[in-house]
C-alpha cells in the first residue's frame, strides 16, 4: 500500500497520506520514504540541463525550500545551518576524452553548512549533482543521491548530540558539463579551505547497491572509517584500480576534489543496469526504496562517524599509505594497509616457491625430471591459453563479419554459451591431446599433481608481478594461491592414495570455495559494468573482441585449478561433445539473427543510443564572406552496429549519406558537443531546412594586434545558448602560445586542434576570450588560407529552440528499441 501511494501522481492528498506514514520514523534515522518523495519531486521537472529553468529555477527552488524547512525545524537543536548559493565563473583543463579545456559562467551550487552552534574549524564534504544530460530525467544520475543527501542532512541536523566537526552538503548544478560546478566550489568557495575529506555520490547505473570504487589518494583512515561505520558495505580496490587506469570512459567529481582541492575522499556509485544510464528510462520508479534505504544508512553512518572522528582534525598525520579493501559478497569488508598486504603477498609467494622447491630437490634424478616436466607442462598451459584466446577471437570476428555484433546485449547468456563453450572446449581439447599424445605412458595421478603445480606457479607469478608494481589488486592472486595451496597440503595423503575420489573432490571444492566465490563475484561486477558500456563506446571499438576476450579470460582464470582433473578422468569425450553441441547450436542461432541486440521492453529496456542534431553549418573565408552554407540532420550512432538496424525503419539513413571528415575544418566541420570524434568516426548527414533559433550565436573578432614578441593576439566575443563548443585549429607551422583559459598555457592538442567546452547558467554576460598565436615561418601554400581556423558550435538542449518540425518527424520514425537523443545546433567557422 505504501509503495502504491508514493508512486501515484503528486497531489495534496498524497502528500498528507505519505507524511502520516513517515511520522513514526524515529528522528535522527534515515527515512527512505521521505527521500523517495524528494526523488520524485526532483525528477518531476524532467531533464535538467545546465542553464534551463528546470535546473536553475525549479530544482534549485525545491532544494532550497526543503533545506530551509530543515533549518527552521532544527533551529532549537545543538546545530546551526548556513545556506549559501554560489554562482561561480571559472576555467580549467582536464585530460579526459583525449583532453580539453572547460569554461563556465554563472553556474549554480547550493552549499549547506551543518555544524555545532559554536562553529567548526574542520569540515567534511558530501557532494551530489542535480543537473542531468539532455533528454534524461536523471533519477539515478544523480537525483537519488541528492534525495539521499537531503534526508541525511535532516537526520544529522536532528541529532541530539552535537557533531565534533562540520559537514558541507554540496548540491552542485553542473556535473554533467564535465565536472564544472565542483571545480567552482573547491577552487573559489571560502568554505573549501576548511574541507579535510569528502564523500562523492554518483551513478553509472540505475539502482542496486552503491559501491565504493575510489578512495584516497592515500589516507587509509578513510577506508577504515567506511569499513567501521557502513551498515551495508560494498567496496573493491580492484574497481578503484580499473577505473583509475582509464579503461572506463567516465569520470566523476572525485577527480576535481582530488586534483584541484588536494583533499582525499570516497567515491560511491550505483552500478547495476547501466543499459539505461543517461536515457529516458532513468526514472524514479526504477529505483527501489530498499536501494535508497541502503544508500542512506551507509552515507549517514559514515558521515556521522567522520564528523565525530579525531582523525578529521589532523588528517595529515594519517595521510600516508594505501589500503587493500574488498567485500565478501557484500556482507563484510576486509581491509588492511597495503604494506601489510605486501608482506602477506610475499609470504604466500615464498611458501609457494618453497613447496615447489621441495619437489625440485628430490634425490636422484627425480628433482631434475620434475623441473623439466613442470617447465613443459607450463608451456602446454600457456599454449592452451593462447590458442584458446585466438580461437575465440576468430569466432568473434566471424560473428562481426556476419553482421551479428552485440547479439548478447539483450541476451547475455548467449555470449556465455557461445564464447564460454568455445573457450572451455578448446582448452579441454588441447589438454586432452597433450594427455593422450604427449603423456601416453605417465600415471594419471602424477599428471594431475603436475598440472595443479602449474596453476599454482602461474598464479604465484602474477602475485609477485602485481605486488612489485604496487597494485593493491594483488590480493586476488594471493587468495587464489593461498587457499588452493593450503587445501592441497591438507589433502595430500587423500590425493596420493585415492586420486580424484568423491571425497577428495568435495573437500577440494570446499577448500577453493572462498577465493572462487569472491573471484566469480568480481567477474560478475566486470560484466555488469562493461556489457552496458559497449552500448555507448562508439563505432570504432569492436564489442565482440572485447566481450569474447573477457569471457575467455574469465574461463581461463576460473578453470586454472580444475585443469588437473582433465588428467585424472578417464575420458573427456562426453564433455567435449556436449560443449561442441552447445557451441554449434548457439553459433547457428546467432548467425540466423535470432538474438536481436536491443529491446524496447519497458520492464527491461536495452536501447540503442543515437544522437541527432538538426544543424546549420556556415563557413567563412579569410575575408569574412560566407564561403558555403548547408543544413541537415547530423546523426551519430554510439555503438558498433552503426545504422545497420536503423536503415530498415528509416531508409533515408543509409551509407550513401555517410559523412567524410574535412581535415581542413576544425573537428571535421561538424558540431561536436564533446571531443569524442575519435570514438565515433562513422556519422550520417541528411539535408534538411535551415534552423533559426530565437537566440542565435553572436560571434565577433573584437581586436587583432601584433605583440612586441612576435605573436598575434586575437580577442573575441561570443554570446549564445547555455552550451557552446569552441574549436581552434592553427594552420601548419603556426602554434598557440598562450590564451585566456585555464592556467594560460594551451593544452591538450588533439591532432593539431584545441577544444574548449563552454556553458553558462542564467543571466550570464557576453563571453570574452583571447589567444596569442605564433605565425608560421614558412606558410604552407597547399593548406587553408590564413594562420588559424576558429569555429564555434551552439547547442540548444531545452526550450522551444531544441526542436524543429523535421526533427520531430524523424524522431517519430525511430523504432521503440532506439533512444534518439536530439537537439538543435549550429556550426560557424572563420579563418584568420
Rosetta blueprint (number, residue, H / E / L):
1 X L
2 X H
3 X H
4 X H
5 X H
6 X H
7 X H
8 X L
9 X L
10 X L
11 X L
12 X H
13 X H
14 X H
15 X H
16 X H
17 X H
18 X H
19 X H
20 X H
21 X H
22 X H
23 X L
24 X L
25 X L
26 X L
27 X L
28 X L
29 X L
30 X L
31 X L
32 X H
33 X H
34 X H
35 X H
36 X H
37 X H
38 X H
39 X H
40 X H
41 X H
42 X H
43 X H
44 X L
45 X L
46 X L
47 X L
48 X L
49 X L
50 X L
51 X L
52 X L
53 X H
54 X H
55 X H
56 X H
57 X H
58 X H
59 X H
60 X H
61 X H
62 X H
63 X H
64 X H
65 X H
66 X H
67 X H
68 X H
69 X H
70 X H
71 X H
72 X H
73 X H
74 X L
75 X L
76 X L
77 X L
78 X L
79 X E
80 X E
81 X E
82 X E
83 X E
84 X E
85 X E
86 X E
87 X L
88 X L
89 X L
90 X E
91 X E
92 X E
93 X E
94 X E
95 X L
96 X L
97 X L
98 X L
99 X L
100 X E
101 X E
102 X E
103 X E
104 X E
105 X E
106 X L
107 X L
108 X L
109 X E
110 X E
111 X E
112 X E
113 X E
114 X E
115 X E
116 X E
117 X L
118 X L
119 X L
120 X L
121 X L
122 X L
123 X E
124 X E
125 X E
126 X E
127 X E
128 X E
129 X E
130 X L
131 X L
132 X L
133 X L
134 X L
135 X L
136 X L
137 X L
138 X L
139 X H
140 X H
141 X H
142 X H
143 X H
144 X H
145 X H
146 X H
147 X H
148 X H
149 X H
150 X H
151 X H
152 X H
153 X H
154 X H
155 X H
156 X H
157 X H
158 X L
159 X L
160 X L
161 X L
162 X L
163 X L
164 X L
165 X L
166 X E
167 X E
168 X E
169 X E
170 X E
171 X E
172 X E
173 X L
174 X L
175 X L
176 X L
177 X L
178 X L
179 X L
180 X H
181 X H
182 X H
183 X H
184 X H
185 X H
186 X H
187 X H
188 X H
189 X L
190 X H
191 X H
192 X H
193 X H
194 X H
195 X E
196 X E
197 X E
198 X E
199 X E
200 X E
201 X E
202 X E
203 X E
204 X L
205 X L
206 X L
207 X L
208 X L
209 X L
210 X E
211 X E
212 X E
213 X E
214 X E
215 X E
216 X E
217 X L
218 X L
219 X L
220 X H
221 X H
222 X H
223 X H
224 X H
225 X H
226 X H
227 X H
228 X H
229 X H
230 X L
231 X L
232 X L
233 X L
234 X L
235 X E
236 X E
237 X H
238 X H
239 X H
240 X H
241 X H
242 X H
243 X H
244 X H
245 X L
246 X L
247 X L
248 X L
249 X L
250 X L
251 X L
252 X L
253 X H
254 X H
255 X H
256 X H
257 X H
258 X H
259 X H
260 X H
261 X H
262 X L
263 X L
264 X E
265 X E
266 X E
267 X E
268 X E
269 X E
270 X E
271 X L
272 X L
273 X L
274 X H
275 X H
276 X H
277 X L
278 X L
279 X L
280 X L
281 X L
282 X L
283 X L
284 X H
285 X H
286 X H
287 X L
288 X L
289 X H
290 X H
291 X H
292 X H
293 X H
294 X H
295 X H
296 X H
297 X H
298 X H
299 X H
300 X H
301 X H
302 X H
303 X H
304 X H
305 X H
306 X H
307 X H
308 X H
309 X L
310 X L
311 X L
312 X L
313 X L
314 X L
315 X H
316 X H
317 X H
318 X H
319 X L
320 X L
321 X L
322 X L
323 X E
324 X E
325 X E
326 X E
327 X E
328 X E
329 X L
330 X L
331 X L
332 X E
333 X E
334 X E
335 X E
336 X E
337 X E
338 X H
339 X H
340 X H
341 X H
342 X H
343 X H
344 X H
345 X H
346 X H
347 X H
348 X H
349 X H
350 X H
351 X H
352 X H
353 X H
354 X H
355 X H
356 X H
357 X H
358 X H
359 X H
360 X H
361 X L
362 X L
363 X L
364 X L
365 X L
366 X H
367 X H
368 X H
369 X H
370 X H
371 X H
372 X H
373 X H
374 X H
375 X H
376 X H
377 X H
378 X H
379 X H
380 X H
381 X H
382 X H
383 X H
384 X H
385 X H
386 X H
387 X H
388 X H
389 X H
390 X H
391 X H
392 X H
393 X H
394 X H
395 X H
396 X H
397 X H
398 X H
399 X H
400 X H
401 X H
402 X L
403 X L
404 X L
405 X L
406 X L
407 X L
408 X L
409 X L
410 X L
411 X L
412 X H
413 X H
414 X H
415 X H
416 X H
417 X H
418 X H
419 X H
420 X H
421 X H
422 X H
423 X H
424 X H
425 X H
426 X H
427 X H
428 X H
429 X H
430 X H
431 X H
432 X H
433 X H
434 X H
435 X H
436 X H
437 X H
438 X H
439 X L
440 X L
441 X L
442 X L
443 X L
444 X H
445 X H
446 X H
447 X H
448 X H
449 X H
450 X H
451 X H
452 X H
453 X H
454 X H
455 X H
456 X H
457 X H
458 X H
459 X H
460 X H
461 X H
462 X H
463 X H
464 X H
465 X H
466 X H
467 X H
468 X H
469 X L
470 X L
471 X L
472 X H
473 X H
474 X H
475 X H
476 X H
477 X H
478 X H
479 X H
480 X H
481 X H
482 X H
483 X H
484 X H
485 X H
486 X H
487 X H
488 X H
489 X H
490 X H
491 X L
492 X H
493 X H
494 X H
495 X H
496 X H
497 X H
498 X H
499 X L
500 X L
501 X L
502 X H
503 X H
504 X H
505 X H
506 X H
507 X H
508 X H
509 X H
510 X H
511 X H
512 X H
513 X H
514 X H
515 X H
516 X H
517 X H
518 X H
519 X H
520 X H
521 X H
522 X H
523 X H
524 X H
525 X H
526 X H
527 X H
528 X H
529 X H
530 X H
531 X H
532 X H
533 X H
534 X H
535 X H
536 X H
537 X L
538 X L
539 X L
540 X L
541 X L
542 X L
543 X H
544 X H
545 X H
546 X H
547 X H
548 X H
549 X H
550 X H
551 X H
552 X H
553 X H
554 X H
555 X H
556 X H
557 X H
558 X H
559 X H
560 X H
561 X H
562 X H
563 X H
564 X H
565 X H
566 X L
567 X L
568 X L
569 X L
570 X L
571 X L
572 X L
573 X H
574 X H
575 X H
576 X H
577 X H
578 X H
579 X H
580 X H
581 X H
582 X H
583 X H
584 X H
585 X H
586 X H
587 X H
588 X H
589 X H
590 X H
591 X H
592 X L
593 X L
594 X L
595 X L
596 X L
597 X L
598 X L
599 X E
600 X L
601 X L
602 X L
603 X L
604 X L
605 X L
606 X E
607 X L
608 X E
609 X E
610 X E
611 X E
612 X E
613 X E
614 X E
615 X E
616 X E
617 X E
618 X E
619 X E
620 X E
621 X L
622 X L
623 X L
624 X L
625 X L
626 X E
627 X E
628 X E
629 X E
630 X E
631 X E
632 X E
633 X E
634 X E
635 X E
636 X E
637 X E
638 X L
639 X L
640 X L
641 X L
642 X L
643 X L
644 X L
645 X L
646 X L
647 X L
648 X L
649 X L
650 X L
651 X L
652 X L
653 X L
654 X L
655 X H
656 X H
657 X H
658 X E
659 X L
660 X L
661 X L
662 X L
663 X L
664 X L
665 X L
666 X H
667 X H
668 X H
669 X H
670 X L
671 X L
672 X L
673 X L
674 X L
675 X L
676 X L
677 X L
678 X L
679 X L
680 X L
681 X L
682 X L
683 X E
684 X E
685 X E
686 X E
687 X E
688 X L
689 X L
690 X L
691 X L
692 X L
693 X L
694 X L
695 X L
696 X L
697 X L
698 X E
699 X E
700 X E
701 X E
702 X E
703 X E
704 X E
705 X E
706 X E
707 X L
708 X L
709 X L
710 X L
711 X E
712 X E
713 X E
714 X E
715 X E
716 X E
717 X E
718 X E
719 X E
720 X L
721 X L
722 X L
723 X E
724 X E
725 X E
726 X E
727 X E
728 X E
729 X E
730 X E
731 X L
732 X L
733 X L
734 X L
735 X E
736 X E
737 X E
738 X E
739 X E
740 X L
741 X L
742 X L
743 X L
744 X L
745 X L
746 X L
747 X L
748 X L
749 X L
750 X E
751 X L
752 X L
753 X E
754 X E
755 X E
756 X E
757 X E
758 X E
759 X E
760 X E
761 X L
762 X L
763 X L
764 X L
765 X L
766 X L
767 X E
768 X E
769 X E
770 X E
771 X E
772 X E
773 X E
774 X E
775 X L
776 X L
777 X L
778 X L
779 X L
780 X L
781 X L
782 X L
783 X L
784 X L
785 X L
786 X L
787 X L
788 X E
789 X E
790 X E
791 X E
792 X E
793 X E
794 X E
795 X E
796 X E
797 X L
798 X L
799 X L
800 X H
801 X H
802 X H
803 X L
804 X L
805 X H
806 X H
807 X H
808 X H
809 X H
810 X H
811 X H
812 X H
813 X H
814 X L
815 X L
816 X L
817 X L
818 X E
819 X E
820 X E
821 X E
822 X E
823 X E
824 X E
825 X E
826 X E
827 X E
828 X E
829 X E
830 X E
831 X E
832 X L
